[in-house]
């Protein structure tokens, strides 16, 4: 599966999911774009945020160390040129 749109390209599900270590989120950009990444806990509090700046067209990824996150459900949002895509992640 994954999320796709005309602006973003395609965002692939995070792996591994569930995790207790590093996660990787891969995304394919149709055009060079400004990218930010946020993870939120179940209450909506931002637990991780990264401004990735300008990213090149093509395949890109972000790796997050989740070892310090409490076990539970999280959401992560990738924002590309103001367009957002959100998915879920479980930390065990």
N, C-alpha and C positions, 0 to 999 in steps of 0.2 A: 504494500500500500504506500502511503506517503501523500503529502500535500503538494499540489501543483497549481500554478497560475501563470498568466502571461508575463507577469513581472518577475516573480521569484524563480521560476523554473521548477525544480522539484526538491522537496525536503524528504529525506528518508528517515524511517523510525530510528530512534536511538538504540545502540547496542553496547553491551548486553543490557537487556531489560527483562527482569529485575537485575539489579547490580548491588554490589557492596564495594566497588572499586571505581575505576575510571569508566566513563561512558563516552561514546563518540556519536556525534550527530553529523551526518553527511548531508550536503546540499549542493545542488547544481544550479548555478546562476546563468541565465540567458545573456545577461549584460553585466559589466562591472557595476558594482552596487555598494552602497553604504549598509553595513550589517551590524546589528546589535543582538545580544543573546541574554535572556534572563531566565532564572529558575525561581519558582515560588513554592513555598510549602502549602499545606492543606488550608492554612488560614489566609493565604494570599500574600504573606510576607516574602519579599525578595531575599533569597538566601545566597544568590550568586548572580553577578551581572558583569557583562563584558562588552565594551564597545570595540568591535573588531575593525572599525574604520572601513576604508574602501577595499573590497575584495574583488579579485579578477573574475571574469566570466569563466564558466566551466566548473569542475568539481572542487569543492571546498569542504573543510570539516572543522569541527571544534571538539576538543577533548576536555572533559571536566572531571576533576578528582572528587568523587562523591564519598570518600572514606570518612569524612568528618560530618556528614549529614546524618541526622537521626533516621531510623527506619521509618518508612511510611511512603505516602503518595505525594508526588510533586508534579508540577507542570513546568514545561519550558516553552519559551516563546522566542522565535527567531523573527526579527524585524528587518525587512529588506526594503530600503527606500520608502519607509513609512507603511509598508504592507506587512501584516502580521500573520504568522502561522504558529499554532500552539499544539503541543502533544503532551502525553503523560509519561511519567517515569516512576517506577517503584524502586525504592532503596530497601534492601533487606538487612 
